[in-house]
Amino acid sequence: MAAPRIPPIQCLLTFEALARLRSVTQTADELCVTPSAVSHRIRQLEEQLGVKLFGRADFSLTTEGSEYLAQVREGLAALQRFPSRHATPGRRKLRLAVTPTFARSILMPRLKHFSEAYPEIDLTLQVSIPLLDVVAEDADLTIRFGTGRYQDVEFACILKDEVTPLASPAFAREHGPFERPEDLEGLPLLRSPLEPWRTWFAAHDLDWPEPVEGSQFNDIGLMCDGAAAGMGVAPVRLRLGAPWLENGTLVRLYPRNVPSPHAHYLCWRAGTMERWECATFAAWLRQAIG
């Protein structure tokens, strides 16, 4: 007699996530797949088992689904514990290419928690340059900043942000108060192709052209350092600028934030998320930066 087929691991992971989140969209986001892939995996699992796992449109479980969920969670927990018990022979290698300021402001303050939670994963960080799209070819996962229109890879948005002008406290005192958007006229405006001023200008009904003179930076972190040194006013995304705001080297000039037209995306080649360490890091990153 033929041995019973074990359902594919991706179907079991999808079932557990959908039962917990009760949302196809949120499940797709957590697993870094499309909503249609979630639906396909659930159908595949139900067909293989020969039972209905979800009873209604709100993804409440059937009796069989509840019983099976307990078994699936027990099995997944056992699989997750295994590498930690045999860390040395079973270590996983994960290569991540990341933009400099995202690494500095977002990733590094949280990375210790990942290492503690998954000590069996050896993470190698490599720098990618968003303007030139320079990425290490051998990276497993890449964090890109842009519009999200990537034809060569699969991707998921992991961080949106808002922009506002920042300057050093001394600069703000010398050139303030800043009560109207027009108060920026005539001041040195720091520039970066990664965060043009036109987004903030348009949101404040300023018919000003994009500045073409003044210091320019191809890295947001360097632009923050320049603004902290008193070189001028910088249009900064608040999540990336958090370290400078928290240590007081930069201050806000205006209370209003403007959504950035760009975002950070986690990108990967087809098939990458079948590797446990890649899917684990992707799920952890989305939860960590929320």
Salt bridges, closest charged atoms under 4 A:
GLU16 OE1 - ARG20 NH2 2.92
GLU16 OE2 - ARG73 NE 3.18
ASP29 OD2 - ARG286 NH2 3.82
GLU30 OE2 - ARG20 NH2 2.79
GLU46 OE1 - LYS52 NZ 3.75
ASP58 OD2 - ARG22 NH2 3.25
ASP58 OD2 - ARG56 NH2 3.79
GLU116 OE2 - LYS112 NZ 2.36
ASP122 OD1 - ARG91 NH2 2.61
ASP122 OD2 - LYS93 NZ 2.97
ASP133 OD1 - ARG144 NE 3.97
ASP138 OD2 - ARG95 NH1 3.93
ASP140 OD1 - ARG95 NH2 3.01
ASP140 OD1 - ARG275 NH1 2.83
ASP152 OD2 - ARG144 NH2 3.42
GLU174 OE2 - HIS175 NE2 3.87
GLU182 OE1 - ARG180 NH1 3.72
ASP183 OD1 - ARG180 NH2 3.53
GLU195 OE1 - ARG237 NE 2.37
ASP225 OD2 - ARG104 NH1 3.56
GLU277 OE1 - ARG92 NH1 2.88
GLU277 OE2 - ARG275 NH2 2.84
